[in-house]
Amino acid sequence: MSDRPVCLTLIVPRQLCDEVFDFLIEQTDLVSGFTASHGAGHGAEVRLQTAAERVKGHADQTAVQTILVERDASSLLDRLRVSFAGTKLVYWTMPVTEFGTID
């Protein structure tokens, strides 16, 4: 694992949002903040959990993104696997070439 920054994206069913948000906020040694955006999940692997989702034809989801170093992303994923086992959270990481704040 390296010190290079990555963007970790989690796709969270709306029913788990509050629980995942609380979990991430508690991981102060790894996560300094995150951004969440509403989304609609489509595809054969997407579980439509409510009658409303079945009627609409997509799952109500939230995309959660955080920037952290690669080894911290790995540690966070290990913790997520324990705390959210069986929930089928989808995730991916992507390299970040630049990250900062415009003042």
Residue pairs with C-beta under 8 A, 6 or more apart in sequence:
1 70
1 71
1 74
2 69
2 70
2 71
3 69
3 70
3 71
4 69
4 70
4 95
4 96
5 67
5 68
5 69
5 70
5 95
5 96
5 99
6 67
6 68
6 69
6 70
6 73
6 93
6 94
6 95
6 96
7 65
7 66
7 67
7 93
7 94
7 95
7 96
8 65
8 66
8 67
8 68
8 73
8 76
8 77
8 91
8 92
8 93
9 63
9 64
9 65
9 91
9 92
9 93
9 94
10 20
10 63
10 64
10 65
10 80
10 89
10 90
10 91
11 39
11 41
11 61
11 62
11 63
11 64
11 89
11 90
11 91
12 20
12 61
12 62
12 63
12 64
12 89
13 47
13 49
13 59
13 60
13 61
13 62
13 87
14 60
14 61
14 62
15 49
16 84
16 87
16 89
17 36
17 62
20 64
20 84
20 89
21 36
21 64
23 79
23 80
23 83
23 84
24 31
24 34
24 64
24 66
25 31
27 76
27 79
30 68
30 72
30 75
30 76
30 79
31 66
31 68
31 76
32 66
32 68
33 66
34 64
34 65
34 66
35 64
35 65
35 66
36 62
36 63
36 64
36 65
37 62
37 63
37 65
38 60
38 61
38 62
39 61
39 62
39 63
40 56
40 58
40 59
40 60
40 61
41 58
41 59
41 60
41 61
42 57
42 58
42 59
46 58
46 59
47 59
47 88
48 54
48 57
48 58
48 59
49 59
50 60
52 60
53 59
53 60
67 96
67 99
68 76
70 93
73 93
77 91
80 89
80 91
